[in-house]
Amino acid sequence: MLKVGLTGGIGVGKSEVSRLLVDCGAVLIDADRIAREVVAPGTPGLAAIVDAFGEDVLAEDGSLDRPKLGSIVFADAEKLAVLNSIVHPLVGARSRELEEAASEDSVVVHDVPLLAENGLARLYDLVIVVDARPETQLDRLVRLRGMTEEDARARMAAQATREKRLEIADIVIDNDVPLEALERRVRDVWADLVRRAHGTLE
């Protein structure tokens, strides 16, 4: 099994890269998706968040109001740290369960947005960083996700710098390119990952 950490700043197109890797045959463990699962209604994770931040972070249907919580934590580093201390251990435990369920010859890609921020590179055989210029990130967040420029800049500022992410990269995928070029790059990276995976099994 080859354990790959996949990361990149908000708006770099990491989800597209993870989708392409799955198309190639990767087993994807998506930390964002798991993070939503562990704070679903009725979970201990959601109860802990309500204890920490109050019932104002709940939507009318009892689910987590993610935009409301985001507006609270992304403007306050201490509150963000509190949220992370609740969610990250739960995500880590579920991720390990899914990894253990994968076959021994798999290439397991862990899509982890905060890999650099939390010093997690050592947990993986190698790290792939999806990279794009900050101007590209900002444009995508405003144009495609409907964020205000102020909110987009705050989200970007709450993450590791581009330089810090690139420092931990074993492989960099440039996503300031057309989709066809990105697809070619991901196929090349996949071929490399398969070679490495077979090497780890020999």
C-alpha positions as CSV (number, residue, x, y, z in Angstrom):
1,M,0.0,0.0,0.0
2,L,1.2,3.5,-0.9
3,K,-0.1,6.2,1.4
4,V,-0.3,9.6,-0.4
5,G,-1.1,12.9,1.2
6,L,-2.9,15.3,-1.2
7,T,-3.2,18.9,-0.2
8,G,-3.4,22.4,-1.5
9,G,-4.8,25.8,-0.6
10,I,-8.5,26.6,-0.9
11,G,-9.5,27.3,-4.5
12,V,-6.5,25.6,-6.1
13,G,-8.6,22.8,-7.6
14,K,-7.6,20.0,-5.3
15,S,-11.0,18.3,-5.6
16,E,-10.6,18.1,-9.4
17,V,-7.2,16.4,-8.9
18,S,-8.6,14.0,-6.4
19,R,-11.4,13.1,-8.8
20,L,-9.0,12.5,-11.6
21,L,-6.9,10.3,-9.3
22,V,-9.9,8.2,-8.4
23,D,-10.7,7.8,-12.1
24,C,-7.2,6.4,-12.5
25,G,-7.8,3.9,-9.7
26,A,-6.8,5.6,-6.4
27,V,-8.6,4.8,-3.2
28,L,-9.7,8.3,-1.9
29,I,-10.1,9.2,1.7
30,D,-11.5,12.7,1.8
31,A,-10.9,14.5,5.1
32,D,-13.5,17.2,4.3
33,R,-16.2,14.6,3.6
34,I,-15.3,12.7,6.8
35,A,-15.3,16.0,8.7
36,R,-18.9,16.5,7.7
37,E,-19.8,12.9,8.7
38,V,-18.3,13.2,12.2
39,V,-20.4,16.4,13.0
40,A,-23.7,15.1,11.5
41,P,-26.8,15.4,13.7
42,G,-26.7,13.0,16.6
43,T,-23.0,12.6,16.7
44,P,-20.7,13.3,19.6
45,G,-18.8,15.6,17.3
46,L,-21.7,17.9,16.8
47,A,-22.5,17.9,20.5
48,A,-19.0,19.0,21.3
49,I,-19.2,21.8,18.8
50,V,-22.5,23.1,20.4
51,D,-20.9,22.9,23.8
52,A,-18.0,25.0,22.6
53,F,-19.8,27.5,20.4
54,G,-23.4,27.5,21.5
55,E,-26.6,26.6,19.7
56,D,-26.3,29.6,17.3
57,V,-24.1,27.4,15.1
58,L,-27.1,25.0,14.4
59,A,-29.4,25.4,11.4
60,E,-33.1,25.1,11.9
61,D,-33.1,21.4,11.1
62,G,-30.5,20.7,13.8
63,S,-27.6,20.3,11.5
64,L,-24.4,22.3,11.7
65,D,-24.6,25.7,10.0
66,R,-21.2,25.5,8.4
67,P,-21.2,29.1,7.0
68,K,-22.2,30.5,10.4
69,L,-19.5,28.5,12.2
70,G,-17.0,29.4,9.5
71,S,-17.7,33.1,9.9
72,I,-16.9,32.7,13.6
73,V,-13.7,30.6,13.5
74,F,-12.0,32.0,10.4
75,A,-11.8,35.4,12.0
76,D,-10.4,34.2,15.3
77,A,-7.4,31.9,15.5
78,E,-8.2,30.7,19.0
79,K,-11.7,29.7,18.1
80,L,-10.4,27.9,15.0
81,A,-7.9,26.0,17.2
82,V,-10.8,24.9,19.5
83,L,-12.8,23.7,16.5
84,N,-9.8,21.8,15.1
85,S,-9.2,20.2,18.5
86,I,-12.7,18.7,18.3
87,V,-12.9,17.7,14.7
88,H,-9.3,16.6,13.8
89,P,-9.1,13.6,16.2
90,L,-12.5,12.3,15.0
91,V,-11.4,12.7,11.3
92,G,-8.1,10.9,12.0
93,A,-9.8,7.9,13.6
94,R,-12.2,7.5,10.8
95,S,-9.5,7.9,8.2
96,R,-7.5,5.1,9.8
97,E,-10.5,2.8,9.6
98,L,-11.0,3.5,5.9
99,E,-7.3,3.0,5.2
100,E,-7.2,-0.3,7.0
101,A,-10.1,-1.5,4.9
102,A,-8.2,-0.9,1.6
103,S,-6.4,-3.7,-0.2
104,E,-2.7,-4.2,0.4
105,D,-1.8,-3.2,-3.2
106,S,-3.8,0.1,-3.2
107,V,-2.7,3.6,-3.8
108,V,-4.5,5.3,-1.0
109,V,-4.8,9.1,-1.4
110,H,-5.7,11.1,1.7
111,D,-7.2,14.4,0.6
112,V,-6.2,16.6,3.6
113,P,-6.7,20.4,3.2
114,L,-4.8,21.2,6.4
115,L,-1.9,18.8,5.9
116,A,0.8,21.5,6.0
117,E,-0.8,23.5,8.8
118,N,-1.0,20.5,11.1
119,G,2.5,19.0,10.3
120,L,1.0,15.7,9.0
121,A,3.5,15.1,6.1
122,R,5.3,12.4,8.1
123,L,2.1,10.3,8.1
124,Y,2.4,9.6,4.4
125,D,4.8,7.9,2.0
126,L,4.8,11.0,-0.1
127,V,2.9,14.3,-0.4
128,I,1.3,15.8,-3.5
129,V,0.7,19.5,-3.4
130,V,-1.8,21.0,-5.9
131,D,-0.6,24.5,-6.6
132,A,-2.0,27.7,-8.1
133,R,-1.2,31.4,-8.0
134,P,-3.0,33.3,-5.2
135,E,-4.7,35.4,-7.9
136,T,-6.1,32.3,-9.4
137,Q,-7.4,31.0,-6.0
138,L,-9.1,34.4,-5.3
139,D,-10.7,34.4,-8.7
140,R,-12.1,30.9,-8.3
141,L,-13.4,31.5,-4.8
142,V,-15.2,34.7,-5.8
143,R,-16.4,33.7,-9.3
144,L,-17.1,30.0,-8.8
145,R,-18.0,29.7,-5.1
146,G,-19.7,33.1,-4.7
147,M,-17.6,34.3,-1.8
148,T,-17.0,37.9,-1.2
149,E,-13.4,39.0,-1.8
150,E,-13.0,39.8,1.9
151,D,-14.2,36.3,2.9
152,A,-12.1,34.6,0.3
153,R,-9.0,36.5,1.5
154,A,-9.7,35.6,5.1
155,R,-10.0,31.9,4.2
156,M,-6.8,32.0,2.3
157,A,-5.0,33.8,5.1
158,A,-6.2,31.2,7.7
159,Q,-4.3,28.5,5.8
160,A,-0.6,27.8,5.4
161,T,1.4,30.0,3.0
162,R,2.0,28.7,-0.5
163,E,5.7,28.5,0.3
164,K,5.0,26.3,3.4
165,R,2.9,23.9,1.4
166,L,5.5,23.6,-1.4
167,E,8.3,22.9,1.2
168,I,6.6,19.6,2.1
169,A,5.8,18.5,-1.5
170,D,7.3,15.4,-3.0
171,I,5.2,16.0,-6.1
172,V,3.7,19.4,-7.3
173,I,0.7,19.5,-9.6
174,D,0.4,22.9,-11.2
175,N,-3.3,23.8,-11.6
176,D,-2.8,27.1,-13.4
177,V,-3.3,25.2,-16.6
178,P,-6.2,24.2,-18.9
179,L,-8.1,21.0,-17.9
180,E,-6.6,18.9,-20.6
181,A,-3.1,19.7,-19.4
182,L,-4.1,19.0,-15.8
183,E,-5.5,15.6,-16.9
184,R,-2.2,14.7,-18.6
185,R,-0.2,15.7,-15.6
186,V,-2.4,13.6,-13.3
187,R,-2.1,10.6,-15.5
188,D,1.7,11.0,-15.4
189,V,1.7,11.3,-11.6
190,W,-0.6,8.2,-11.3
191,A,1.9,6.1,-13.4
192,D,4.6,7.2,-11.0
193,L,2.5,6.4,-7.9
194,V,1.7,2.9,-9.3
195,R,5.5,2.3,-9.8
196,R,6.2,3.4,-6.3
197,A,3.4,1.3,-4.9
198,H,4.7,-1.8,-6.6
199,G,8.2,-1.0,-5.3
200,T,6.9,-0.9,-1.7
201,L,5.4,-4.4,-2.1
202,E,8.6,-6.0,-3.4
